[in-house]
Amino acid sequence: MTFGRIERRIPAVLVVELNSPFKQVLAESAYTENVSPRGARLVTRRCWQPNDQLQIQSLSANLQCRARVAYCETLHDNKFAIGLELLGPPSHWSANPNLR
C-alpha cells in the first residue's frame, strides 16, 4: 500500500470562504497556497480540527464543494495552515485563469 498525493499540487492563491455545516461558527475568508484536483492547502485564522467537514466557496473559480480537514499546522501571526481533502468529484482549480 502506498501513501501520499496522487496528483501534484500547483502553487495558487485563491480567496475562498469556509463554513462548517456542522458547527455554529461564522463563515471565514481564507486563501489557498497550493491546489490539486482533490485537495488544497489553505491559510486561515481559525484552528480547524482534523476530520472537520467544511463547505468551500469561491466565485472567482466557480467552485463550491465540501472538504475534510486532513491536518492543521500553527503558523506565525495567529494563522493556521490546513490541508483539505475535497469530497466529491475532482475540482478544476487549474482551469481558472487567475491561478496562472
N, C-alpha and C positions, 0 to 999 in steps of 0.2 A: 504494500500500500504506500502510495506517495502522498506527500503533503506539500502545500504551497499554492501559489497562484497558478491558475490555468492560463490566464491571459495577462500580458504585461500592462502595467499602469502607465498612463501618459500624464505628464505634468499639465495641470489645467486649473485655472482659477475661475470659479463659477459661484455666484452668490445663490444660496438656496434658503428655503425656510424649513425648519424642522419643527415637528409637532409630534406629540405622543398620543395615540388614540386610546391608550390605557391608563395614563396618568393625568392628574389635574395640574398641568403646567402650561404656562403661556408659550405660544409659538416663539421661536428664536431664529434669528438670521445667523447663518454660518457661511463659510466658504470652503470650497474644495482645494486641496493641494495637488491631488492626482486622482485619476479616474480610470476605470476599465468598464467593459460592458456589464460586469457582475458585481462591481463594488466601487468604493471611493474612500479616500482619507480626507476628513474634514477638520477644520479648526472651529471650535465652539467655545462659548463662555460657560457652558454648563458641563458638569461631570456626569456623563451618562454611564450606566452600568452595562457590563456585557450581557447580551441577550435581550436588552431593552428593544422594543419594537417602535420604530419611528415612521412617520409619514414625511416624505421629502417632496418639496415642490419648487420648481424653478420655471418661470415663464420664459426666460431667455433661451433655455434649452428644450422647451416644450416637454418637460419631464415632471411626472407625478407618479410616485411609487412608494411602496413600503420597503423598509430595510430593517436589518437586525444589527445591533451593535456587536462587533466582534471583539473590540478592545477599546480602552480609554487610557491615554497617557497624559500625565500632567506636563504642561509646557510652562513657559515664563509668563509673567503678567496676568496671572489668574485665567489662563486659557488652557484648553484641553484639545488633544488630537484624538479623533475617534475613527476607527476603521469600520466601515459599513459593508455588509453583505446585502446586495439588493435582492428582494424577494419577488419572484415573478419572472417574466421574460427579461432577457438581457436588455440593457439600456443602450441608447445610441448617443452617449455624451459627445463622442468624437465627431458626430455629424454636425455639431454646432460650430459655425464659422468663428464665433467669439473665442473658441478654445485654441485657435491656432496662432 
